[in-house]
Amino acid sequence: MKNIICLFLLTATLVSCGSKKNANEVSRDFNIEIVSVIDNDVKLKCTQGCAWTELSFTVNNYQPQGVDAYGMTSNTVNTLADVSDNLPDFKFTVAKTDNGLNLERIRDTGWNKLSFSCRSECNQRIDYEGTL
């Protein structure tokens, strides 16, 4: 009986050490500036809540590009959240339009869609709630 109790306690301890946080403890604090959109090149700058500080990518044929706290990512909905660190769990897509950008929520933002008229320099900021 003692062995069963010890085994149970050891298992519970190992399972609880598997991650640093759970989904309810994920920060929502992020701040990203859309610096510029020149031709098909998009430049972003993250000042809070990202593992990256500057991110540049090319949006081809108006196809959306996924962005999260780690940088460029897939634009699929069913990728799992990373709860192994203190970074926010946001994920959205960036798609070029004829006169700017569309951002669409995939996961953990307070907004569903944002649109910006932006040619060359943008200086538009976004966070969990939307635009700043």
trRosetta pair geometry for C-beta under 8 A, 3 or more apart (Angstrom, degrees):
i j d omega theta_ij theta_ji phi_ij phi_ji
1 4 5.8 -52 -153 31 35 111
1 5 6.6 31 152 -15 66 105
2 5 5.7 -56 -149 39 34 110
2 6 6.1 34 153 -18 68 108
3 6 5.7 -54 -144 39 30 111
3 7 6.1 33 156 -20 65 108
4 7 5.7 -54 -146 37 29 112
4 8 6.3 32 153 -20 63 106
5 8 5.7 -53 -148 35 31 113
5 9 6.4 28 155 -15 64 107
6 9 5.8 -56 -146 39 31 109
6 10 6.2 31 155 -19 65 108
7 10 5.7 -54 -144 38 29 112
7 11 6.3 30 156 -19 63 107
8 11 5.8 -57 -148 37 28 111
8 12 6.4 27 155 -17 64 107
9 12 5.7 -53 -144 37 31 111
9 13 6.3 33 156 -20 64 106
10 13 5.8 -54 -148 35 29 112
10 14 6.4 26 156 -16 64 107
11 14 5.9 -57 -146 38 30 108
11 15 6.3 28 157 -18 65 108
12 15 5.9 -56 -146 37 29 110
12 16 6.3 25 158 -16 64 109
13 16 6.0 -60 -148 38 28 107
13 17 6.5 23 156 -17 64 110
14 17 5.9 -60 -148 36 31 109
14 18 7.3 57 150 -50 60 90
15 18 5.8 -30 -166 -13 38 121
19 22 7.0 110 94 -78 128 54
19 83 5.6 37 -179 105 143 95
19 84 5.4 -104 -138 -102 89 65
20 83 7.7 -161 59 142 72 70
20 84 6.0 84 18 -169 98 44
20 85 6.4 49 51 -96 138 27
20 86 7.4 -68 114 -52 134 73
21 25 4.2 -127 -165 85 108 123
21 26 6.5 135 127 -71 134 59
21 83 5.4 -124 85 174 86 91
21 84 7.7 176 36 -113 83 11
21 85 7.7 -38 18 85 118 12
21 86 6.9 111 -23 -93 146 57
22 25 5.5 85 53 13 64 103
22 83 6.3 25 -146 168 21 147
23 26 5.9 -25 -159 -13 42 117
23 81 6.5 85 -112 84 100 149
23 83 5.7 -81 -74 -90 58 145
23 89 7.5 -5 -141 -26 77 166
25 83 7.9 96 63 -162 89 109
26 81 7.3 -53 -86 170 158 136
26 83 6.2 -87 -74 -118 109 90
26 88 6.3 95 162 -139 94 45
26 89 4.6 -5 178 -13 151 115
26 108 7.2 -50 113 -143 139 154
27 30 7.9 121 120 -43 101 77
27 49 6.5 -146 112 -120 122 105
27 86 6.2 44 -7 172 124 74
27 87 7.0 -99 50 177 111 16
27 88 4.8 -84 92 -76 81 76
28 88 5.6 90 -125 -128 23 118
28 90 7.6 94 -147 -53 62 102
28 108 6.9 -140 -115 172 88 101
28 110 7.8 68 -178 -38 134 99
28 128 4.4 54 161 -103 101 157
29 48 5.9 -65 146 145 94 121
29 49 5.1 -170 107 -70 64 124
29 88 6.3 -163 54 -60 44 124
29 127 7.6 -23 -152 -163 47 112
29 128 7.0 -64 -91 -21 27 126
30 46 7.0 -41 -169 -150 96 108
30 48 5.8 179 -142 101 35 79
30 49 3.1 -116 -96 83 72 147
30 50 6.4 81 -141 -45 109 84
30 69 6.8 -122 -98 -97 137 93
30 88 4.7 -105 -40 33 111 150
30 90 5.7 -98 21 11 151 142
30 127 6.0 168 82 -142 60 68
30 128 6.4 110 38 -49 82 82
31 46 7.0 126 82 -160 56 61
31 47 4.9 -43 93 64 111 94
31 48 4.1 49 24 38 102 106
31 49 6.6 118 10 19 60 110
31 125 6.4 -7 -170 -169 87 112
31 126 7.8 165 -150 83 44 42
31 127 5.1 -15 -97 -91 64 102
31 132 7.3 22 -140 -33 98 150
32 44 5.7 -8 -176 -173 109 114
32 45 7.0 152 -160 79 60 43
32 46 5.0 -27 -103 -99 80 74
32 47 7.6 177 -92 16 30 72
32 50 7.2 81 -84 -40 98 138
32 67 8.0 99 -140 139 166 140
32 125 7.0 155 83 -153 42 62
32 126 5.3 -17 64 61 93 88
32 127 7.4 160 19 -81 70 49
33 44 6.8 152 80 -161 52 60
33 45 4.5 -12 58 61 104 96
33 46 7.7 -166 20 -77 71 27
33 47 6.8 50 -13 -15 105 108
33 122 7.9 157 167 92 76 102
33 123 6.7 -20 -170 -142 111 43
33 124 7.1 146 -158 76 61 39
33 125 5.0 -32 -98 -95 71 76
34 37 7.2 -4 169 -38 110 98
34 42 7.4 -50 -151 -167 92 97
34 43 7.9 113 -170 82 51 55
34 44 6.0 -34 -107 -105 51 78
34 101 6.6 -144 -150 35 152 153
34 116 6.6 155 69 51 160 170
34 118 6.7 -54 126 -121 130 170
34 122 4.4 -48 113 105 96 148
34 123 7.6 -61 79 8 67 6
34 124 4.5 -5 48 61 110 94
34 125 7.6 -157 13 -77 72 27
34 126 7.1 51 -24 -6 100 106
35 43 4.3 -55 67 104 116 101
35 44 6.4 178 5 -106 92 19
35 45 5.2 76 -50 -11 118 106
35 121 7.4 -56 163 -142 58 63
35 122 6.3 98 117 46 13 98
35 123 7.0 33 -132 -73 42 50
36 41 7.7 9 108 106 99 90
36 42 7.5 179 92 -148 56 38
36 43 4.7 21 49 41 87 113
36 118 7.9 -179 -151 163 34 116
36 120 5.9 -30 -152 173 101 46
36 121 5.4 -40 -101 -102 93 41
36 122 5.7 -178 -95 2 30 90
37 41 7.3 166 -153 85 43 51
37 42 5.4 -4 -106 -104 79 72
37 43 7.8 -154 -69 22 41 71
37 96 6.8 153 -162 -117 127 98
37 100 6.6 123 49 -147 159 47
37 101 6.0 -165 -75 -46 151 108
37 118 5.0 91 25 114 125 111
37 119 6.9 -78 79 -121 98 25
37 120 7.0 -94 68 -69 57 9
37 122 6.0 64 -1 -49 90 122
38 41 5.2 -16 67 62 80 102
38 43 7.9 15 12 -4 97 109
38 120 5.4 44 -89 -117 87 63
40 58 5.1 49 118 -163 103 84
40 59 5.2 -139 -173 61 86 67
40 60 6.4 58 177 -85 147 44
40 96 6.2 -88 -132 -35 68 166
41 56 6.5 4 -175 -173 99 100
41 57 7.5 175 -147 93 60 27
41 58 5.4 -36 -93 -97 65 72
41 59 7.9 179 -88 14 16 75
42 56 7.0 170 87 -148 51 53
42 57 5.8 -14 58 63 95 73
42 58 7.5 157 14 -103 77 22
42 59 5.8 52 -15 -20 119 110
42 65 7.4 -171 44 43 141 140
42 94 5.9 152 160 139 171 142
42 96 7.2 -145 -57 -71 115 99
42 101 7.0 88 -116 -95 127 134
43 54 7.2 -14 -170 -169 91 94
43 55 7.4 158 -156 85 47 50
43 56 4.8 -10 -105 -101 77 89
44 54 7.2 157 87 -157 55 47
44 55 4.5 -10 61 61 102 98
44 56 7.5 -174 24 -74 65 43
44 67 7.0 58 16 -139 170 153
44 94 7.9 -131 -53 -69 131 161
45 53 6.7 -2 -155 161 73 63
45 54 5.4 -15 -106 -102 74 71
45 55 7.7 -173 -76 22 31 72
46 49 6.9 -110 -177 68 115 69
46 50 3.5 4 143 25 160 146
46 52 5.8 89 30 87 131 74
46 53 5.9 -126 60 -131 81 30
46 54 7.7 -151 19 -65 74 27
46 55 7.2 43 -14 -6 104 110
47 53 7.8 57 -87 -144 42 77
49 69 6.1 -90 149 -120 77 108
49 87 6.3 113 -173 -154 63 72
49 88 4.6 9 -169 3 121 117
49 90 7.6 52 143 15 131 121
50 53 7.2 160 90 -76 116 35
50 69 5.0 -156 -118 -154 58 62
50 70 7.6 -167 -162 -61 76 20
50 71 7.8 103 -174 -61 111 56
50 87 7.0 71 -115 -145 23 119
51 69 6.0 83 -4 144 86 79
51 70 5.0 12 36 -115 130 56
51 71 7.0 -70 73 -29 100 88
51 87 6.3 -39 -42 -90 89 152
52 55 5.3 64 130 -60 145 102
52 70 7.0 86 -19 179 103 27
52 71 4.7 94 -33 -79 146 90
55 67 7.0 123 120 -131 160 115
55 71 5.6 174 -111 -139 125 78
55 72 6.8 161 -165 -43 122 82
57 65 5.6 165 111 -175 145 167
57 72 5.7 113 -73 -87 148 132
59 62 7.0 37 147 -109 107 22
59 63 6.6 -170 -172 63 75 63
59 64 7.6 -12 -141 -121 111 23
59 65 5.7 -114 -99 -15 86 117
59 94 6.7 -111 -83 114 132 93
59 95 6.6 147 -161 -141 139 39
59 96 4.4 151 97 -17 141 111
60 63 5.7 -2 77 30 71 112
62 95 6.0 47 -176 -177 66 100
62 96 5.6 -111 -109 70 60 84
62 97 7.4 68 -130 -95 108 37
63 95 7.0 -119 128 -123 16 95
64 75 4.9 121 104 -134 106 157
64 93 3.6 21 174 173 129 129
64 94 6.4 144 -155 66 74 33
64 95 4.1 -51 -89 -68 78 102
64 102 7.9 -69 -98 85 104 99
64 104 6.9 -47 -127 35 149 116
65 72 6.3 -48 174 -138 110 100
65 75 6.6 -139 -158 -61 13 118
65 93 6.4 143 66 -157 32 74
65 94 5.1 -25 59 58 90 90
65 95 7.5 158 12 -77 65 53
66 72 6.8 100 80 -171 70 57
66 73 4.2 -77 113 82 117 75
66 74 5.2 27 22 99 152 23
66 75 3.9 -165 -49 -78 98 59
66 76 7.5 -46 -63 16 149 49
66 91 6.4 -2 -168 -174 103 97
66 92 7.5 164 -146 92 59 27
66 93 5.4 -43 -89 -96 55 75
66 106 6.8 4 -130 -16 103 155
67 71 7.2 -77 -142 165 70 26
67 72 6.4 -40 -99 -104 64 45
67 73 6.7 141 -107 25 13 90
67 91 7.2 169 84 -150 45 53
67 92 6.0 -19 59 67 90 73
67 93 7.3 139 12 -113 79 25
67 94 5.8 40 -12 -15 124 110
68 71 7.3 -8 61 45 67 29
68 73 4.9 11 8 1 110 144
68 89 7.8 -22 -160 -171 113 38
68 90 6.2 173 -140 93 68 62
68 91 4.3 -17 -90 -100 105 81
68 92 7.9 142 -81 18 60 55
69 82 7.9 -127 58 59 117 117
69 87 4.1 142 153 161 153 126
69 88 5.5 161 -74 64 132 71
69 89 7.2 -58 -8 -94 128 22
69 90 6.4 109 -46 48 89 82
70 73 6.7 80 68 -61 100 115
70 82 7.5 49 -33 28 131 152
70 87 7.5 100 -56 120 75 165
73 79 7.0 -140 165 69 123 169
73 91 6.7 -66 72 -137 143 109
74 79 6.0 137 59 -45 115 139
75 93 4.7 53 -137 -100 113 119
75 106 7.1 -156 -163 -73 57 141
76 79 5.8 107 83 -26 95 94
76 106 7.9 87 105 -146 24 138
77 106 5.5 -157 -109 -158 65 95
77 107 7.5 137 -151 -50 67 96
79 91 7.5 -177 68 -140 114 169
81 89 4.6 10 -148 -151 117 130
81 107 6.7 -158 -81 159 100 151
81 108 7.5 79 -109 -21 128 138
82 85 6.9 9 135 23 106 93
82 87 7.5 15 91 66 110 112
82 89 7.1 -180 51 -114 61 88
83 89 7.1 -11 -81 -81 75 127
88 108 6.8 -175 168 129 92 131
88 128 7.3 -130 -151 -77 151 110
89 107 6.3 -70 138 130 92 115
89 108 4.5 73 92 26 89 167
90 107 6.7 166 -154 92 30 74
90 108 4.9 -121 -91 93 49 96
90 109 5.2 65 -135 -65 106 88
90 128 6.9 -134 -77 -100 129 76
91 105 7.9 89 85 -167 59 55
91 106 4.2 -57 109 71 98 115
91 107 4.2 32 40 42 105 99
91 108 6.9 69 14 40 74 92
92 103 5.2 30 151 -180 135 95
92 104 6.1 165 -165 79 87 38
92 105 5.3 -46 -105 -104 98 37
92 106 5.7 -175 -97 7 34 84
92 107 8.0 -138 -58 38 57 55
92 109 6.0 14 -61 -17 120 146
93 103 6.9 167 80 -152 49 50
93 104 4.9 -7 51 54 98 93
93 106 6.4 91 -26 -41 85 110
94 101 5.9 -24 -164 -164 87 123
94 102 7.7 149 -157 79 40 50
94 103 5.8 -14 -99 -100 64 77
95 101 6.8 139 73 -159 43 68
95 102 4.7 -17 63 61 97 98
95 103 7.9 176 22 -80 71 31
95 104 7.2 15 4 -1 113 109
96 100 7.8 -164 -153 116 57 25
96 101 6.1 -45 -106 -102 44 68
97 100 5.4 1 55 62 106 60
97 101 6.4 -179 10 -95 91 13
97 102 5.6 87 -42 -24 115 96
97 115 7.2 17 -5 -148 153 103
99 117 5.1 -18 135 -135 109 82
99 118 7.6 121 145 37 61 42
99 119 6.9 -54 -160 -54 64 99
100 115 6.7 99 92 175 126 75
100 116 4.5 -145 170 100 135 64
100 117 4.5 -133 -44 -124 140 23
100 118 4.0 94 -130 25 94 74
100 119 7.2 -81 -79 -47 70 60
100 122 7.8 110 -143 -112 96 115
101 115 7.2 -178 93 -148 51 50
101 116 5.1 8 52 51 88 101
101 118 5.9 -12 3 39 94 126
101 122 7.8 -1 7 -111 124 150
102 113 6.6 -22 -170 -164 95 101
102 114 7.4 155 -159 83 48 50
102 115 5.2 -16 -105 -102 71 82
103 113 6.9 152 83 -158 58 49
103 114 4.3 -1 55 57 108 97
103 115 7.6 -161 22 -72 70 37
103 116 7.8 39 -8 -5 102 103
103 126 6.9 -22 57 -95 173 169
104 112 7.1 -9 -151 159 67 60
104 113 5.2 -9 -106 -105 72 80
105 109 4.6 -136 -115 50 111 114
105 111 6.0 175 -50 96 124 60
105 112 5.0 -92 24 -134 123 35
105 113 7.0 -103 2 -59 85 44
108 128 7.8 -52 151 -132 75 99
109 128 5.8 -159 -142 -148 62 53
110 128 5.1 73 -6 149 105 75
110 129 4.8 -10 58 -112 145 40
110 130 6.5 -81 85 -36 103 77
111 114 5.7 43 135 -49 149 98
111 129 7.1 72 -35 158 100 28
111 130 4.6 105 -57 -90 137 84
114 126 6.4 165 67 -112 174 131
114 130 6.3 155 -89 -153 122 79
114 131 6.5 143 -143 -51 132 97
116 122 6.5 49 146 -152 143 121
116 124 5.2 -99 -128 -20 148 176
118 121 8.0 -116 -166 101 91 30
118 122 4.1 9 -147 -106 132 103
118 124 6.5 -91 -83 -9 133 131
124 131 6.7 -51 -176 -137 97 108
125 131 6.8 110 81 -162 61 62
125 132 3.9 -34 94 44 116 117
126 130 6.7 -78 -143 165 82 29
126 131 5.8 -45 -100 -98 69 52
126 132 6.9 -160 -90 -5 17 88
127 130 7.2 -4 58 48 67 28
127 132 5.9 66 -5 -53 109 109
